[in-house]
């Protein structure tokens, strides 16, 4: 390619050197050829996902491809003639007082807030001109927001896993004394029943009953915790999520009725199949419906909808509860974060772990005083192309 390019460049130089001797027809053909080549190069540059800029020594933008306009939030050809240092304040100073003119190549990352928050990697290299000077520079802009988010999520996952692993050992050790307490409290309760009743004995029996209830609650907390920190790999099989959801809702029907909460579920049996572990899916659905139930007052309504596209199957759970405060949205999947009295804060942690193990995702939208919508996204069993996650 380099040899061919060199020959072509030499040939073009030879033609340009004979411009004065060209007749009008040859000159027209040359201009048309150059116009075609320019159009081809423009089309190639505009297919790139990375932004490409050519800037003068003072930062004036002489050329910008379509991707550069998208990244900078400007449509049409509005970048041409703009000064890059004005569009990205602070960039010039970070490159050095001369805007990086003294360096052969420089690389930086900066954040843009318009049209949406994202992180952009900036790479600039000097362009050598015929006289050997480097008065202009080429700039490559790449949107690295997904990469940054994936790294942040991986770090958060590793941090959470290390904490949970350490605490899991402690939780496991708590199981033995809790079992011992439960057994001895049961024996005390039996002995008290055989003793003649009195006000004092009744009070002791009541206290023993309270202790047994608290031990049972602690045992449930430990059980949930161990499920969260030591999840077993899913036993995947062809599954209809609508069938699994129907089983969970049937089991909870009486509790919904007792709380005065209406449930509307539209999940057609013809939904595409997914590869899933039925037991773990039940746990996901139970945790979500339980959360929704506890977030609503009598008269509340839980709506469940489903849909599918070429790649995924979606289940959407919408409740009419109090909603989630904006400051709490970023903490929803953290272990032990809960806004409910008596809650253990592990329900959504377990949901997220199971969904990730299934190659799926969890999305949350909420408005205070209106309610919360949680979307589960499962990969379809029959999709022909599977994206690799970084």
CORFEN-V787460 format. One record per pair of residues at least 12 apart in sequence whose ideal C-beta (glycine too) atoms are under 10 Angstrom apart, sorted by the first residue. I is the first residue (numbers start at 0). J is the second residue. If there is no record, write none. Layout:
BEGIN
i=I j=J
i=I j=J
END
This chain:
BEGIN
i=7 j=36
i=11 j=29
i=11 j=32
i=11 j=33
i=11 j=36
i=14 j=29
i=14 j=32
i=14 j=33
i=15 j=29
i=15 j=33
i=41 j=62
i=41 j=64
i=41 j=65
i=43 j=64
i=44 j=62
i=44 j=63
i=44 j=64
i=44 j=65
i=44 j=66
i=44 j=67
i=45 j=64
i=45 j=65
i=45 j=66
i=45 j=67
i=45 j=68
i=46 j=64
i=46 j=65
i=46 j=66
i=47 j=64
i=47 j=65
i=47 j=66
i=47 j=67
i=47 j=139
i=47 j=141
i=48 j=65
i=48 j=66
i=48 j=69
i=48 j=70
i=48 j=141
i=48 j=142
i=49 j=64
i=49 j=66
i=49 j=67
i=49 j=70
i=49 j=119
i=49 j=120
i=49 j=122
i=49 j=139
i=49 j=140
i=49 j=141
i=49 j=142
i=50 j=63
i=50 j=64
i=50 j=65
i=50 j=66
i=50 j=67
i=50 j=68
i=50 j=69
i=50 j=70
i=50 j=71
i=50 j=78
i=50 j=119
i=50 j=121
i=50 j=138
i=50 j=139
i=50 j=140
i=50 j=141
i=50 j=142
i=51 j=63
i=51 j=64
i=51 j=65
i=51 j=66
i=51 j=67
i=51 j=137
i=51 j=138
i=51 j=139
i=51 j=140
i=52 j=64
i=52 j=67
i=52 j=70
i=52 j=71
i=52 j=78
i=52 j=79
i=52 j=81
i=52 j=83
i=52 j=121
i=52 j=123
i=52 j=136
i=52 j=137
i=52 j=138
i=52 j=139
i=52 j=140
i=53 j=79
i=53 j=126
i=53 j=135
i=53 j=136
i=53 j=137
i=53 j=138
i=54 j=81
i=54 j=82
i=54 j=83
i=54 j=84
i=54 j=98
i=54 j=123
i=54 j=126
i=54 j=135
i=54 j=136
i=54 j=137
i=54 j=138
i=55 j=82
i=55 j=83
i=55 j=134
i=55 j=135
i=55 j=136
i=56 j=97
i=56 j=98
i=56 j=100
i=56 j=125
i=56 j=132
i=56 j=133
i=56 j=134
i=56 j=135
i=56 j=136
i=57 j=82
i=57 j=83
i=57 j=84
i=57 j=98
i=57 j=100
i=57 j=134
i=58 j=81
i=58 j=82
i=58 j=83
i=58 j=84
i=58 j=85
i=58 j=86
i=58 j=87
i=58 j=90
i=58 j=91
i=58 j=98
i=58 j=99
i=58 j=100
i=58 j=136
i=58 j=138
i=59 j=79
i=59 j=80
i=59 j=81
i=59 j=82
i=59 j=83
i=59 j=84
i=59 j=85
i=59 j=135
i=60 j=77
i=60 j=78
i=60 j=79
i=60 j=80
i=60 j=81
i=60 j=82
i=60 j=83
i=60 j=86
i=60 j=138
i=61 j=78
i=61 j=79
i=61 j=80
i=61 j=135
i=62 j=76
i=62 j=78
i=62 j=79
i=62 j=135
i=62 j=137
i=62 j=138
i=63 j=76
i=63 j=77
i=63 j=78
i=63 j=79
i=63 j=80
i=63 j=81
i=63 j=83
i=63 j=138
i=63 j=140
i=64 j=78
i=64 j=140
i=66 j=139
i=66 j=140
i=66 j=141
i=66 j=142
i=67 j=138
i=67 j=139
i=67 j=140
i=69 j=114
i=69 j=140
i=69 j=142
i=70 j=111
i=70 j=114
i=70 j=117
i=70 j=119
i=70 j=140
i=70 j=141
i=70 j=142
i=71 j=83
i=71 j=86
i=71 j=87
i=71 j=111
i=71 j=113
i=71 j=114
i=71 j=119
i=71 j=140
i=72 j=86
i=72 j=111
i=72 j=112
i=72 j=113
i=72 j=114
i=72 j=115
i=72 j=117
i=73 j=86
i=73 j=113
i=73 j=114
i=74 j=114
i=83 j=98
i=83 j=121
i=83 j=123
i=83 j=136
i=83 j=138
i=84 j=98
i=86 j=111
i=87 j=107
i=87 j=109
i=87 j=110
i=87 j=111
i=87 j=119
i=87 j=121
i=87 j=140
i=88 j=109
i=89 j=107
i=89 j=109
i=90 j=107
i=90 j=109
i=90 j=121
i=90 j=123
i=93 j=105
i=93 j=107
i=93 j=108
i=93 j=109
i=93 j=121
i=94 j=106
i=94 j=107
i=94 j=121
i=94 j=123
i=98 j=123
i=98 j=136
i=99 j=121
i=99 j=123
i=99 j=124
i=99 j=125
i=99 j=136
i=99 j=138
i=100 j=123
i=100 j=125
i=100 j=133
i=100 j=134
i=100 j=136
i=101 j=125
i=101 j=133
i=102 j=123
i=102 j=124
i=102 j=125
i=102 j=136
i=103 j=123
i=103 j=124
i=103 j=125
i=103 j=127
i=103 j=133
i=104 j=122
i=104 j=123
i=104 j=124
i=104 j=125
i=104 j=136
i=104 j=137
i=105 j=121
i=105 j=122
i=105 j=123
i=105 j=124
i=105 j=125
i=105 j=136
i=105 j=138
i=106 j=120
i=106 j=121
i=106 j=122
i=106 j=123
i=106 j=124
i=106 j=139
i=107 j=119
i=107 j=120
i=107 j=121
i=107 j=122
i=107 j=123
i=108 j=120
i=108 j=121
i=108 j=141
i=108 j=143
i=108 j=147
i=109 j=121
i=109 j=140
i=110 j=144
i=110 j=147
i=111 j=140
i=111 j=142
i=111 j=144
i=115 j=144
i=116 j=144
i=117 j=142
i=117 j=143
i=117 j=144
i=117 j=145
i=117 j=147
i=117 j=148
i=118 j=141
i=118 j=142
i=118 j=143
i=118 j=144
i=118 j=145
i=118 j=146
i=118 j=147
i=118 j=148
i=119 j=140
i=119 j=141
i=119 j=142
i=119 j=143
i=119 j=144
i=120 j=139
i=120 j=140
i=120 j=141
i=120 j=142
i=120 j=143
i=120 j=146
i=120 j=147
i=121 j=138
i=121 j=139
i=121 j=140
i=121 j=141
i=122 j=137
i=122 j=138
i=122 j=139
i=122 j=140
i=122 j=141
i=123 j=136
i=123 j=137
i=123 j=138
i=123 j=139
i=123 j=140
i=124 j=136
i=124 j=137
i=124 j=138
i=124 j=139
i=125 j=137
i=145 j=389
i=146 j=389
i=149 j=388
i=149 j=389
i=150 j=389
i=152 j=355
i=153 j=389
i=155 j=332
i=155 j=333
i=156 j=332
i=156 j=351
i=156 j=352
i=156 j=355
i=159 j=227
i=159 j=228
i=159 j=332
i=159 j=333
i=159 j=334
i=159 j=348
i=159 j=351
i=159 j=352
i=160 j=228
i=160 j=352
i=162 j=228
i=162 j=333
i=162 j=334
i=162 j=335
i=163 j=224
i=163 j=225
i=163 j=227
i=163 j=228
i=163 j=229
i=163 j=334
i=163 j=335
i=163 j=345
i=163 j=348
i=163 j=352
i=164 j=228
i=164 j=229
i=165 j=228
i=166 j=224
i=166 j=225
i=166 j=227
i=166 j=228
i=166 j=334
i=166 j=335
i=167 j=221
i=167 j=224
i=167 j=225
i=167 j=227
i=167 j=228
i=167 j=229
i=168 j=228
i=169 j=221
i=169 j=224
i=170 j=220
i=170 j=221
i=170 j=222
i=170 j=223
i=170 j=224
i=170 j=225
i=170 j=227
i=170 j=228
i=170 j=229
i=171 j=221
i=171 j=224
i=171 j=225
i=171 j=228
i=171 j=229
i=172 j=221
i=173 j=217
i=173 j=218
i=173 j=220
i=173 j=221
i=173 j=224
i=173 j=225
i=174 j=217
i=174 j=218
i=174 j=221
i=174 j=222
i=174 j=225
i=176 j=214
i=176 j=217
i=177 j=214
i=177 j=215
i=177 j=217
i=177 j=218
i=177 j=220
i=177 j=221
i=178 j=214
i=178 j=218
i=179 j=214
i=180 j=210
i=180 j=211
i=180 j=213
i=180 j=214
i=180 j=217
i=180 j=218
i=181 j=210
i=181 j=211
i=181 j=214
i=181 j=215
i=181 j=217
i=181 j=218
i=182 j=214
i=183 j=207
i=183 j=210
i=183 j=214
i=184 j=207
i=184 j=208
i=184 j=209
i=184 j=210
i=184 j=211
i=184 j=212
i=184 j=213
i=184 j=214
i=184 j=215
i=185 j=207
i=185 j=211
i=185 j=214
i=187 j=203
i=187 j=204
i=187 j=206
i=187 j=207
i=187 j=210
i=187 j=211
i=188 j=203
i=188 j=204
i=188 j=207
i=188 j=208
i=188 j=210
i=188 j=211
i=190 j=207
i=191 j=203
i=191 j=204
i=191 j=207
i=191 j=208
i=192 j=204
i=216 j=341
i=216 j=343
i=219 j=343
i=220 j=341
i=220 j=343
i=220 j=344
i=220 j=345
i=221 j=343
i=222 j=343
i=223 j=286
i=223 j=343
i=223 j=344
i=223 j=345
i=223 j=346
i=223 j=348
i=223 j=349
i=224 j=334
i=224 j=335
i=224 j=343
i=224 j=344
i=224 j=345
i=224 j=348
i=224 j=349
i=225 j=345
i=226 j=279
i=226 j=282
i=226 j=345
i=226 j=348
i=226 j=349
i=226 j=352
i=226 j=353
i=227 j=334
i=227 j=335
i=227 j=343
i=227 j=344
i=227 j=345
i=227 j=346
i=227 j=347
i=227 j=348
i=227 j=349
i=227 j=350
i=227 j=351
i=227 j=352
i=227 j=353
i=228 j=334
i=228 j=345
i=228 j=348
i=228 j=349
i=228 j=352
i=230 j=279
i=230 j=282
i=230 j=348
i=230 j=349
i=230 j=352
i=230 j=353
i=230 j=355
i=230 j=356
i=231 j=276
i=231 j=278
i=231 j=279
i=231 j=356
i=232 j=276
i=232 j=279
i=232 j=356
i=233 j=274
i=233 j=275
i=233 j=276
i=233 j=277
i=233 j=278
i=233 j=279
i=233 j=280
i=233 j=353
i=233 j=356
i=233 j=357
i=233 j=358
i=234 j=275
i=234 j=276
i=234 j=277
i=234 j=278
i=234 j=279
i=235 j=273
i=235 j=274
i=235 j=275
i=235 j=276
i=235 j=277
i=235 j=279
i=235 j=356
i=235 j=357
i=235 j=358
i=235 j=380
i=236 j=272
i=236 j=273
i=236 j=274
i=236 j=275
i=236 j=276
i=236 j=277
i=236 j=380
i=237 j=272
i=237 j=273
i=237 j=274
i=237 j=275
i=237 j=380
i=237 j=381
i=238 j=272
i=238 j=273
i=238 j=274
i=238 j=275
i=238 j=276
i=238 j=277
i=238 j=280
i=238 j=357
i=238 j=377
i=238 j=380
i=239 j=266
i=239 j=268
i=239 j=269
i=239 j=270
i=239 j=271
i=239 j=272
i=239 j=273
i=239 j=275
i=239 j=277
i=239 j=312
i=240 j=266
i=240 j=270
i=240 j=271
i=240 j=272
i=240 j=273
i=240 j=275
i=240 j=277
i=240 j=280
i=240 j=283
i=240 j=284
i=240 j=305
i=240 j=307
i=240 j=312
i=240 j=313
i=240 j=314
i=240 j=375
i=240 j=377
i=241 j=264
i=241 j=265
i=241 j=266
i=241 j=267
i=241 j=268
i=241 j=269
i=241 j=270
i=241 j=303
i=241 j=305
i=241 j=312
i=241 j=314
i=242 j=266
i=242 j=268
i=242 j=270
i=242 j=277
i=242 j=280
i=243 j=266
i=243 j=273
i=243 j=275
i=243 j=276
i=243 j=277
i=243 j=278
i=243 j=279
i=243 j=280
i=243 j=281
i=243 j=283
i=243 j=284
i=243 j=314
i=244 j=264
i=244 j=266
i=244 j=270
i=244 j=280
i=244 j=281
i=244 j=283
i=244 j=284
i=244 j=287
i=244 j=288
i=244 j=303
i=244 j=305
i=244 j=314
i=244 j=316
i=245 j=264
i=245 j=266
i=245 j=268
i=245 j=284
i=246 j=277
i=246 j=280
i=246 j=281
i=246 j=284
i=247 j=280
i=247 j=281
i=247 j=282
i=247 j=283
i=247 j=284
i=247 j=285
i=247 j=286
i=247 j=287
i=247 j=288
i=247 j=289
i=248 j=262
i=248 j=264
i=248 j=266
i=248 j=284
i=248 j=285
i=248 j=288
i=248 j=301
i=248 j=303
i=250 j=281
i=250 j=284
i=250 j=285
i=250 j=288
i=251 j=284
i=251 j=285
i=251 j=288
i=251 j=289
i=251 j=292
i=251 j=301
i=254 j=288
i=254 j=289
i=254 j=292
i=255 j=288
i=255 j=291
i=255 j=292
i=255 j=295
i=255 j=299
i=255 j=301
i=257 j=297
i=258 j=292
i=258 j=293
i=258 j=295
i=258 j=296
i=258 j=297
i=258 j=298
i=258 j=299
i=259 j=295
i=259 j=296
i=259 j=297
i=259 j=298
i=259 j=299
i=260 j=288
i=260 j=291
i=260 j=292
i=260 j=295
i=260 j=296
i=260 j=297
i=260 j=298
i=260 j=299
i=260 j=300
i=260 j=301
i=260 j=318
i=260 j=319
i=260 j=320
i=261 j=295
i=261 j=298
i=261 j=299
i=261 j=300
i=261 j=301
i=261 j=302
i=261 j=319
i=262 j=288
i=262 j=291
i=262 j=292
i=262 j=299
i=262 j=300
i=262 j=301
i=262 j=302
i=262 j=303
i=263 j=300
i=263 j=301
i=263 j=302
i=263 j=303
i=263 j=304
i=263 j=317
i=264 j=301
i=264 j=302
i=264 j=303
i=264 j=304
i=264 j=305
i=264 j=314
i=264 j=316
i=265 j=302
i=265 j=303
i=265 j=304
i=265 j=305
i=265 j=306
i=265 j=315
i=266 j=303
i=266 j=304
i=266 j=305
i=266 j=306
i=266 j=314
i=267 j=305
i=267 j=306
i=267 j=307
i=269 j=307
i=270 j=305
i=270 j=306
i=270 j=307
i=270 j=312
i=270 j=313
i=270 j=314
i=270 j=377
i=270 j=379
i=271 j=307
i=271 j=308
i=271 j=309
i=271 j=310
i=271 j=311
i=271 j=312
i=271 j=377
i=271 j=379
i=271 j=380
i=271 j=381
i=271 j=382
i=272 j=312
i=272 j=377
i=272 j=379
i=272 j=380
i=272 j=381
i=273 j=307
i=273 j=311
i=273 j=312
i=273 j=357
i=273 j=358
i=273 j=359
i=273 j=377
i=273 j=378
i=273 j=379
i=273 j=380
i=273 j=381
i=273 j=382
i=274 j=357
i=274 j=358
i=274 j=377
i=274 j=378
i=274 j=379
i=274 j=380
i=275 j=312
i=275 j=353
i=275 j=356
i=275 j=357
i=275 j=358
i=275 j=359
i=275 j=377
i=275 j=378
i=275 j=380
i=276 j=353
i=276 j=356
i=276 j=357
i=278 j=353
i=279 j=349
i=279 j=350
i=279 j=352
i=279 j=353
i=279 j=354
i=279 j=356
i=279 j=357
i=280 j=314
i=280 j=353
i=280 j=354
i=280 j=357
i=280 j=375
i=280 j=377
i=282 j=346
i=282 j=349
i=282 j=350
i=282 j=353
i=283 j=314
i=283 j=346
i=283 j=347
i=283 j=349
i=283 j=350
i=283 j=351
i=283 j=352
i=283 j=353
i=283 j=354
i=283 j=357
i=283 j=359
i=283 j=361
i=283 j=375
i=284 j=303
i=284 j=314
i=284 j=316
i=284 j=350
i=284 j=375
i=285 j=346
i=285 j=349
i=285 j=350
i=286 j=345
i=286 j=346
i=286 j=347
i=286 j=348
i=286 j=349
i=286 j=350
i=286 j=353
i=287 j=301
i=287 j=303
i=287 j=314
i=287 j=316
i=287 j=318
i=287 j=346
i=287 j=347
i=287 j=350
i=287 j=361
i=287 j=371
i=287 j=373
i=287 j=375
i=288 j=301
i=288 j=303
i=288 j=316
i=288 j=318
i=289 j=346
i=290 j=316
i=290 j=318
i=290 j=320
i=290 j=337
i=290 j=339
i=290 j=342
i=290 j=346
i=290 j=347
i=290 j=350
i=290 j=371
i=290 j=373
i=291 j=303
i=291 j=316
i=291 j=317
i=291 j=318
i=291 j=319
i=291 j=320
i=291 j=370
i=291 j=371
i=291 j=373
i=292 j=318
i=292 j=320
i=293 j=318
i=293 j=320
i=293 j=339
i=293 j=340
i=293 j=341
i=293 j=342
i=293 j=346
i=294 j=318
i=294 j=319
i=294 j=320
i=294 j=321
i=294 j=322
i=294 j=323
i=294 j=338
i=294 j=339
i=294 j=365
i=294 j=370
i=294 j=371
i=295 j=318
i=295 j=319
i=295 j=320
i=295 j=321
i=295 j=370
i=295 j=371
i=296 j=319
i=296 j=320
i=296 j=321
i=298 j=319
i=299 j=318
i=299 j=319
i=299 j=320
i=299 j=321
i=299 j=370
i=300 j=317
i=300 j=318
i=300 j=319
i=300 j=320
i=300 j=370
i=301 j=316
i=301 j=317
i=301 j=318
i=301 j=319
i=301 j=320
i=301 j=370
i=302 j=315
i=302 j=316
i=302 j=317
i=302 j=318
i=302 j=319
i=302 j=370
i=302 j=372
i=303 j=315
i=303 j=316
i=303 j=317
i=303 j=318
i=304 j=316
i=304 j=317
i=304 j=372
i=304 j=374
i=305 j=375
i=306 j=374
i=307 j=377
i=307 j=379
i=308 j=376
i=308 j=379
i=308 j=382
i=309 j=379
i=309 j=381
i=309 j=382
i=309 j=383
i=309 j=384
i=310 j=376
i=310 j=377
i=310 j=378
i=310 j=379
i=310 j=382
i=310 j=383
i=310 j=384
i=310 j=385
i=310 j=386
i=311 j=358
i=311 j=359
i=311 j=360
i=311 j=375
i=311 j=376
i=311 j=377
i=311 j=378
i=311 j=379
i=311 j=382
i=312 j=359
i=312 j=375
i=312 j=376
i=312 j=377
i=312 j=378
i=312 j=379
i=312 j=380
i=312 j=382
i=313 j=359
i=313 j=360
i=313 j=362
i=313 j=374
i=313 j=375
i=313 j=376
i=313 j=377
i=314 j=359
i=314 j=373
i=314 j=374
i=314 j=375
i=314 j=376
i=314 j=377
i=315 j=362
i=315 j=364
i=315 j=372
i=315 j=373
i=315 j=374
i=315 j=375
i=315 j=376
i=316 j=371
i=316 j=372
i=316 j=373
i=316 j=374
i=316 j=375
i=317 j=364
i=317 j=369
i=317 j=370
i=317 j=371
i=317 j=372
i=317 j=373
i=317 j=374
i=318 j=365
i=318 j=369
i=318 j=370
i=318 j=371
i=318 j=372
i=318 j=373
i=319 j=368
i=319 j=369
i=319 j=370
i=319 j=371
i=320 j=365
i=320 j=367
i=320 j=368
i=320 j=369
i=320 j=370
i=320 j=371
i=321 j=338
i=321 j=365
i=321 j=366
i=321 j=367
i=321 j=368
i=321 j=369
i=321 j=370
i=321 j=371
i=322 j=364
i=322 j=365
i=322 j=366
i=322 j=367
i=322 j=368
i=322 j=369
i=322 j=370
i=322 j=371
i=323 j=338
i=323 j=363
i=323 j=364
i=323 j=365
i=323 j=366
i=323 j=367
i=323 j=370
i=323 j=371
i=324 j=338
i=324 j=365
i=324 j=367
i=325 j=365
i=325 j=366
i=325 j=367
i=327 j=365
i=328 j=363
i=328 j=364
i=328 j=365
i=330 j=344
i=330 j=347
i=331 j=344
i=331 j=346
i=331 j=347
i=331 j=348
i=331 j=350
i=331 j=351
i=331 j=361
i=331 j=363
i=331 j=365
i=331 j=371
i=331 j=373
i=332 j=346
i=332 j=347
i=332 j=348
i=332 j=349
i=332 j=350
i=332 j=351
i=332 j=352
i=332 j=361
i=332 j=363
i=333 j=345
i=333 j=347
i=333 j=348
i=333 j=351
i=334 j=347
i=334 j=348
i=334 j=349
i=335 j=348
i=336 j=348
i=347 j=361
i=347 j=363
i=347 j=373
i=350 j=373
i=350 j=375
i=353 j=375
i=354 j=375
i=354 j=376
i=354 j=377
i=355 j=388
i=357 j=375
i=357 j=376
i=357 j=377
i=357 j=378
i=358 j=376
i=358 j=377
i=358 j=378
i=358 j=385
i=358 j=386
i=358 j=388
i=359 j=375
i=359 j=376
i=359 j=377
i=359 j=378
i=360 j=374
i=360 j=375
i=360 j=376
i=360 j=377
i=360 j=378
i=361 j=373
i=361 j=374
i=361 j=375
i=361 j=376
i=362 j=374
i=362 j=375
i=362 j=376
END
